[in-house]
Amino acid sequence: MLKGRFAWLLPLLRYGLCAVAILYLVSVVRWYDRARLTETGDHWYRVFERGADHYVIDRDGVRETVALDRVHHVEVGGRHVPEIELGIRSVVLGLNVGQAIWALALFIPVTLIQSGRLIVMLAIQGVRLGYWTCTKLTFAGNFFNFALPGTTGGDIFKAYYIAKYAQKKTEVVTTVFLDRAIGLLGLVFLAGGAIAFTRRPEQFSHLVASLLIICGVLAAGALVLFSRRMRDFLHLRAIAERLPLGEQIIRVGRATVAMRDRKLLVLLAMLMTMVLQGLCMVSAAVMAWAIGMRGELTDFFIYCSIGFLIAAIPISPPQAIGVMEAAYVQFFTAPPLSNDASQAVALALAVRLIQLFWALPGLLVPLLGAHVPSEAELEALQPEVAEVPAAIASPPPAGAPAARVGEAATAAPGAR
């Protein structure tokens, strides 16, 4: 009752946050360039044209040509250059196409490594799934992460259809979300590692505390999950048995604890995560340099990792629209990087477009019906059906509809 009464609060918070972020972006990002004149202090003027020795500006609704020496200059790299705040138009027109193509190409192995990691994670549960099956479902999941609201819609799609290829339904579904958790943990490690190697660690001191809190919470959760003594002390099994769907909860816990006994596979999955996410950050850095942004590789590893974490928080708006862009503005416009807000927003949008571009092949998977197991793949599940207890695998009562091949385990307690 209480839950139903306040169910509107979360959507209101999510979309309200999105609206506030977008309003903020509208206030700081402009389509056109702006410049300041030395004699007018902090007043900014719209720039229509930038010449070699003059600018054409909008001065009180009238176009005025001003000499370059009247434009306020700042020191950059030991040189005095005109202080220009770039608009989105200039950022797009100034794009280095060659570097942008490199940024796009660097993302090619990411989904392929994701598929391999999924195979490793499923192997922890004793589930064997082919690379082609994992690859097509990973592509489809990535596409639906964009096509469906939120950032987990693709995971739900992927979990649902992977479960059709295996008898261990609950364990397989759990694995898909553990796979997502491994990815998020990798982002935390990547950001923390980059801070350790940056030449300006003091610049990121405000992020270190947040990352340490996240690591502390994860460590406490891991201690509770993976320590048998802690689970017994807290009576977790007894609590789970009293809850609705208690048996499924116990099976989810058992699937999670299985990671403790397959440490080498977990380590392999973590290493694959670091590689694929490292490629994502290098791709983002190359794209940033393509649009003329300042920053070292470690800067993009740190800030883009945080951006991906923001996009993954369930309470954020769908795909963190507006929120991630606003975070990039805060990160990349602050000294000593001092990039323009338009560049930061362009980078956030470019990162999204790169992901979407390589997720588009996933649209073909449901269109061609490739997400559904073939008859041969369903028949391959039959040996596992023989292992189902007789009480579960016994024929249905007279008049009941017959179960299809591969769905016998769905009738098992905890698998519904």
C-alpha positions as CSV (number, residue, x, y, z in Angstrom):
1,M,0.0,0.0,0.0
2,L,2.8,2.4,1.0
3,K,4.8,1.3,-2.0
4,G,1.8,2.0,-4.3
5,R,1.1,5.3,-2.7
6,F,4.6,6.7,-3.3
7,A,5.4,4.8,-6.5
8,W,5.3,8.1,-8.4
9,L,8.3,9.5,-6.4
10,L,11.0,7.6,-8.3
11,P,9.9,8.6,-11.8
12,L,9.4,12.2,-10.6
13,L,12.9,12.2,-9.2
14,R,14.4,10.6,-12.3
15,Y,12.7,12.9,-14.9
16,G,13.0,15.9,-12.6
17,L,16.8,15.4,-12.4
18,C,16.8,15.0,-16.2
19,A,14.9,18.3,-16.7
20,V,17.2,20.2,-14.3
21,A,20.3,18.9,-16.0
22,I,19.0,19.9,-19.5
23,L,18.0,23.3,-18.2
24,Y,21.6,23.7,-16.9
25,L,23.1,22.7,-20.2
26,V,20.9,25.1,-22.1
27,S,22.2,27.9,-19.8
28,V,25.9,27.1,-20.4
29,V,26.0,25.7,-24.0
30,R,25.5,27.9,-27.0
31,W,25.3,27.3,-30.7
32,Y,27.6,30.2,-31.6
33,D,31.0,31.4,-30.4
34,R,31.5,34.2,-27.9
35,A,34.3,36.6,-27.2
36,R,35.1,39.4,-24.8
37,L,36.5,42.8,-25.5
38,T,39.3,44.2,-23.4
39,E,37.4,47.5,-22.8
40,T,34.1,45.9,-21.7
41,G,35.4,43.5,-19.0
42,D,33.3,40.4,-18.5
43,H,30.6,41.1,-21.1
44,W,30.5,38.4,-23.8
45,Y,29.6,39.1,-27.5
46,R,28.3,36.7,-30.1
47,V,30.9,36.2,-32.8
48,F,29.6,36.0,-36.4
49,E,33.0,35.8,-38.1
50,R,36.6,35.3,-37.0
51,G,39.2,36.7,-39.4
52,A,43.0,36.8,-39.3
53,D,43.1,40.3,-37.8
54,H,39.5,41.1,-36.9
55,Y,36.3,39.7,-35.4
56,V,32.7,40.5,-36.4
57,I,30.6,40.6,-33.3
58,D,27.0,41.4,-32.3
59,R,27.1,44.6,-30.3
60,D,23.7,45.6,-29.0
61,G,22.0,44.0,-32.0
62,V,24.4,45.6,-34.6
63,R,27.2,43.8,-36.3
64,E,30.5,45.5,-35.6
65,T,34.0,44.7,-36.9
66,V,36.6,44.9,-34.2
67,A,40.4,44.7,-34.5
68,L,42.0,41.6,-33.0
69,D,43.9,43.6,-30.5
70,R,40.7,44.7,-28.9
71,V,39.7,41.1,-28.1
72,H,40.6,39.9,-24.7
73,H,43.6,37.5,-24.8
74,V,44.7,34.8,-22.4
75,E,47.9,32.9,-22.0
76,V,47.9,29.3,-23.3
77,G,51.1,27.3,-23.6
78,G,53.2,30.4,-23.2
79,R,51.3,32.2,-26.0
80,H,48.7,34.9,-25.8
81,V,45.6,33.9,-27.8
82,P,42.1,35.5,-28.1
83,E,39.8,34.3,-25.4
84,I,37.0,32.5,-27.4
85,E,34.2,30.4,-25.9
86,L,33.4,27.9,-28.6
87,G,29.8,27.1,-29.6
88,I,28.6,23.7,-30.7
89,R,28.7,24.8,-34.4
90,S,32.4,25.5,-34.3
91,V,33.2,22.3,-32.4
92,V,31.4,20.2,-35.0
93,L,32.9,22.1,-38.0
94,G,36.4,21.9,-36.4
95,L,36.2,18.1,-35.9
96,N,39.3,16.2,-37.0
97,V,37.6,13.5,-39.1
98,G,40.7,11.2,-39.2
99,Q,40.9,11.1,-35.4
100,A,37.2,10.6,-35.0
101,I,37.4,7.5,-37.3
102,W,40.2,6.2,-35.1
103,A,38.0,6.7,-32.0
104,L,35.2,4.8,-33.7
105,A,37.5,1.9,-34.8
106,L,39.0,1.5,-31.3
107,F,35.6,0.5,-30.1
108,I,35.4,-2.6,-32.5
109,P,36.8,-5.2,-30.0
110,V,34.7,-4.0,-27.1
111,T,31.5,-6.0,-27.8
112,L,33.5,-9.1,-28.8
113,I,35.4,-9.0,-25.5
114,Q,32.0,-8.5,-23.7
115,S,30.8,-11.7,-25.3
116,G,33.9,-13.6,-24.1
117,R,33.4,-12.3,-20.6
118,L,29.8,-13.5,-20.6
119,I,31.0,-17.0,-21.6
120,V,33.4,-16.9,-18.6
121,M,30.7,-15.7,-16.2
122,L,28.4,-18.5,-17.4
123,A,31.1,-21.1,-17.0
124,I,31.3,-20.1,-13.3
125,Q,27.7,-21.6,-13.0
126,G,28.7,-24.6,-15.1
127,V,26.7,-23.4,-18.1
128,R,28.4,-23.8,-21.5
129,L,27.2,-21.4,-24.2
130,G,28.8,-20.9,-27.6
131,Y,30.6,-17.8,-28.6
132,W,28.3,-17.0,-31.5
133,T,25.2,-17.2,-29.3
134,C,26.8,-15.0,-26.6
135,T,27.9,-12.5,-29.3
136,K,24.6,-12.0,-31.0
137,L,22.7,-11.7,-27.6
138,T,25.4,-9.3,-26.4
139,F,24.9,-7.1,-29.5
140,A,21.1,-7.3,-29.0
141,G,21.4,-6.4,-25.3
142,N,23.6,-3.4,-26.1
143,F,21.1,-2.2,-28.7
144,F,18.2,-2.5,-26.3
145,N,20.1,-0.6,-23.6
146,F,19.6,2.4,-26.0
147,A,16.1,1.4,-27.4
148,L,14.5,0.7,-24.0
149,P,14.1,3.1,-21.1
150,G,16.9,3.0,-18.5
151,T,20.3,1.3,-18.9
152,T,19.3,-2.2,-17.9
153,G,16.6,-2.9,-20.5
154,G,19.2,-4.7,-22.7
155,D,20.3,-6.8,-19.7
156,I,16.7,-8.0,-19.2
157,F,16.4,-8.9,-22.8
158,K,19.7,-10.7,-22.8
159,A,18.9,-12.6,-19.5
160,Y,15.5,-13.7,-20.8
161,Y,16.8,-15.2,-24.0
162,I,20.0,-16.7,-22.6
163,A,17.8,-18.5,-20.1
164,K,16.1,-20.2,-23.1
165,Y,19.5,-21.9,-23.9
166,A,20.0,-23.4,-20.5
167,Q,18.2,-25.4,-17.8
168,K,19.6,-23.3,-14.9
169,K,17.3,-20.4,-15.5
170,T,17.7,-18.6,-12.2
171,E,21.5,-19.0,-12.3
172,V,21.8,-17.8,-15.9
173,V,19.6,-14.7,-15.2
174,T,21.7,-14.0,-12.1
175,T,24.9,-14.3,-14.1
176,V,23.8,-11.6,-16.6
177,F,23.4,-9.1,-13.8
178,L,26.6,-10.2,-12.1
179,D,28.3,-9.6,-15.5
180,R,27.0,-6.0,-15.3
181,A,28.2,-5.7,-11.7
182,I,31.7,-6.9,-12.8
183,G,31.7,-4.2,-15.4
184,L,30.8,-1.4,-12.9
185,L,33.4,-2.7,-10.5
186,G,35.9,-2.4,-13.4
187,L,35.0,1.2,-13.9
188,V,35.8,2.0,-10.2
189,F,39.2,0.2,-10.4
190,L,39.9,2.0,-13.7
191,A,39.2,5.4,-12.3
192,G,41.1,4.7,-9.1
193,G,44.1,3.3,-11.0
194,A,44.2,6.3,-13.3
195,I,44.2,8.7,-10.3
196,A,47.2,6.7,-8.9
197,F,49.2,7.4,-12.2
198,T,48.1,10.9,-12.9
199,R,50.7,13.8,-12.5
200,R,48.1,15.9,-10.7
201,P,46.6,13.6,-8.0
202,E,45.5,16.7,-5.9
203,Q,43.1,17.6,-8.7
204,F,41.1,14.5,-8.0
205,S,41.1,14.4,-4.2
206,H,37.3,15.0,-4.2
207,L,36.8,11.9,-6.3
208,V,39.1,9.7,-4.2
209,A,36.8,9.9,-1.2
210,S,33.8,8.9,-3.2
211,L,35.7,6.0,-4.8
212,L,36.9,4.8,-1.4
213,I,33.3,4.9,-0.1
214,I,32.1,2.8,-3.0
215,C,35.0,0.3,-2.5
216,G,34.2,0.1,1.2
217,V,30.5,-0.6,0.5
218,L,31.5,-3.3,-2.1
219,A,34.0,-4.9,0.3
220,A,31.4,-5.1,3.0
221,G,28.8,-6.6,0.7
222,A,31.4,-9.1,-0.6
223,L,32.3,-10.1,3.0
224,V,28.6,-10.8,3.8
225,L,28.0,-12.7,0.5
226,F,31.2,-14.8,0.4
227,S,31.8,-15.5,4.1
228,R,29.9,-18.5,5.3
229,R,30.4,-17.4,8.9
230,M,28.9,-14.0,8.2
231,R,25.9,-15.5,6.4
232,D,25.3,-17.9,9.3
233,F,25.7,-15.1,11.8
234,L,23.2,-12.9,10.0
235,H,20.8,-15.9,9.4
236,L,20.5,-14.9,5.8
237,R,19.1,-18.2,4.6
238,A,16.4,-18.3,7.3
239,I,15.5,-14.7,6.4
240,A,15.3,-15.6,2.7
241,E,13.2,-18.6,3.3
242,R,10.5,-16.4,5.0
243,L,10.4,-14.0,2.0
244,P,8.2,-14.3,-1.0
245,L,10.0,-16.3,-3.7
246,G,12.4,-17.3,-1.0
247,E,13.7,-20.3,-2.9
248,Q,14.6,-18.2,-6.0
249,I,16.4,-15.7,-3.6
250,I,18.4,-18.6,-2.2
251,R,19.3,-19.8,-5.7
252,V,20.4,-16.3,-6.6
253,G,22.6,-16.2,-3.5
254,R,24.0,-19.6,-4.3
255,A,24.9,-18.5,-7.9
256,T,26.6,-15.4,-6.5
257,V,28.6,-17.4,-3.9
258,A,29.7,-19.8,-6.7
259,M,32.1,-17.0,-7.8
260,R,34.1,-17.6,-4.6
261,D,34.9,-21.1,-5.7
262,R,35.9,-20.2,-9.2
263,K,38.5,-17.5,-8.5
264,L,40.5,-17.9,-11.6
265,L,37.4,-17.5,-13.8
266,V,36.4,-14.4,-11.8
267,L,39.9,-13.0,-12.3
268,L,39.8,-13.7,-16.0
269,A,36.5,-11.9,-16.3
270,M,37.9,-8.9,-14.4
271,L,40.9,-8.7,-16.7
272,M,38.7,-8.8,-19.7
273,T,36.6,-6.0,-18.2
274,M,39.7,-3.9,-17.7
275,V,40.8,-4.4,-21.3
276,L,37.4,-3.6,-22.9
277,Q,36.8,-0.6,-20.6
278,G,40.4,0.6,-21.3
279,L,39.5,0.6,-25.0
280,C,36.4,2.6,-24.3
281,M,38.4,5.3,-22.5
282,V,41.1,5.4,-25.1
283,S,38.4,5.8,-27.7
284,A,36.8,8.6,-25.7
285,A,40.2,10.4,-25.3
286,V,40.9,10.2,-29.1
287,M,37.4,11.6,-29.8
288,A,38.1,14.4,-27.3
289,W,41.3,15.3,-29.0
290,A,39.5,15.2,-32.4
291,I,37.2,18.0,-31.2
292,G,40.1,20.0,-29.9
293,M,39.8,19.3,-26.1
294,R,42.7,19.7,-23.8
295,G,43.6,16.8,-21.4
296,E,45.9,13.9,-20.8
297,L,45.0,10.3,-21.3
298,T,44.6,9.8,-17.5
299,D,42.1,12.7,-17.3
300,F,39.8,10.9,-19.7
301,F,40.3,7.6,-18.0
302,I,39.2,9.2,-14.7
303,Y,36.3,11.4,-15.9
304,C,34.9,9.2,-18.5
305,S,34.8,6.2,-16.1
306,I,32.9,8.4,-13.7
307,G,30.6,9.4,-16.5
308,F,29.9,5.7,-17.3
309,L,29.1,5.1,-13.6
310,I,26.7,8.0,-13.6
311,A,24.9,6.5,-16.6
312,A,24.6,3.2,-14.9
313,I,23.0,4.4,-11.6
314,P,19.4,3.2,-11.7
315,I,18.1,6.4,-10.1
316,S,19.5,8.5,-13.0
317,P,17.3,9.4,-16.0
318,P,17.1,7.0,-18.9
319,Q,20.7,6.6,-20.2
320,A,21.5,9.5,-17.8
321,I,20.4,12.0,-20.5
322,G,21.5,15.4,-19.5
323,V,23.1,14.3,-16.3
324,M,26.2,12.8,-17.8
325,E,26.6,15.8,-20.1
326,A,26.3,18.1,-17.1
327,A,28.9,16.1,-15.3
328,Y,31.3,16.3,-18.2
329,V,30.8,20.1,-18.2
330,Q,31.8,20.2,-14.6
331,F,34.8,17.9,-15.1
332,F,36.3,19.2,-18.3
333,T,35.7,23.0,-18.0
334,A,37.4,23.3,-14.6
335,P,41.0,24.4,-14.4
336,P,43.6,23.3,-15.4
337,L,41.8,21.7,-18.4
338,S,39.5,24.7,-19.0
339,N,37.8,23.3,-22.0
340,D,34.6,24.9,-23.3
341,A,31.2,23.7,-22.2
342,S,30.3,23.0,-25.8
343,Q,33.3,20.7,-26.2
344,A,32.4,18.8,-23.0
345,V,28.8,18.3,-24.2
346,A,30.0,17.3,-27.7
347,L,32.3,14.7,-26.1
348,A,29.5,13.2,-24.1
349,L,27.2,13.0,-27.1
350,A,30.1,11.5,-29.2
351,V,30.7,8.8,-26.6
352,R,27.0,7.9,-26.8
353,L,27.0,7.9,-30.6
354,I,30.1,5.6,-30.7
355,Q,28.3,3.1,-28.4
356,L,25.1,3.3,-30.4
357,F,26.9,2.9,-33.7
358,W,28.4,-0.5,-32.6
359,A,25.1,-1.5,-31.0
360,L,23.1,-1.1,-34.2
361,P,24.0,-4.6,-35.5
362,G,22.0,-5.9,-32.4
363,L,18.8,-4.7,-34.1
364,L,19.2,-7.5,-36.7
365,V,19.2,-10.2,-34.0
366,P,15.5,-10.0,-33.1
367,L,14.5,-9.0,-36.6
368,L,16.1,-12.2,-38.0
369,G,14.9,-14.3,-35.1
370,A,18.4,-15.1,-34.1
371,H,17.8,-14.6,-30.4
372,V,15.6,-17.7,-30.2
373,P,17.4,-21.1,-29.8
374,S,17.1,-23.5,-32.8
375,E,15.5,-26.9,-32.6
376,A,19.0,-28.5,-32.5
377,E,20.0,-26.3,-29.6
378,L,16.8,-27.2,-27.7
379,E,17.4,-30.9,-28.3
380,A,20.9,-30.5,-26.9
381,L,19.2,-29.5,-23.6
382,Q,17.3,-32.8,-23.3
383,P,20.2,-34.7,-21.5
384,E,19.9,-32.1,-18.8
385,V,16.2,-32.7,-18.5
386,A,16.8,-36.3,-17.5
387,E,18.6,-35.0,-14.4
388,V,15.5,-33.2,-13.2
389,P,13.9,-35.0,-10.2
390,A,11.1,-37.5,-11.1
391,A,8.5,-35.5,-9.2
392,I,9.2,-32.5,-11.4
393,A,9.7,-34.4,-14.7
394,S,6.6,-36.6,-14.2
395,P,3.8,-36.3,-16.9
396,P,1.3,-33.5,-16.3
397,P,-2.2,-34.4,-15.1
398,A,-4.8,-35.4,-17.7
399,G,-6.1,-32.4,-19.6
400,A,-3.1,-30.2,-18.8
401,P,-1.1,-28.7,-21.7
402,A,2.1,-30.5,-22.6
403,A,5.3,-28.7,-21.9
404,R,7.5,-27.8,-24.9
405,V,11.0,-29.2,-25.3
406,G,13.5,-27.2,-23.2
407,E,10.9,-25.9,-20.8
408,A,10.9,-28.8,-18.3
409,A,13.2,-27.0,-15.9
410,T,10.9,-23.9,-16.0
411,A,8.4,-25.9,-13.9
412,A,10.9,-26.6,-11.2
413,P,10.5,-24.7,-7.9
414,G,12.5,-21.5,-8.0
415,A,12.7,-21.4,-11.7
416,R,9.3,-19.8,-12.4
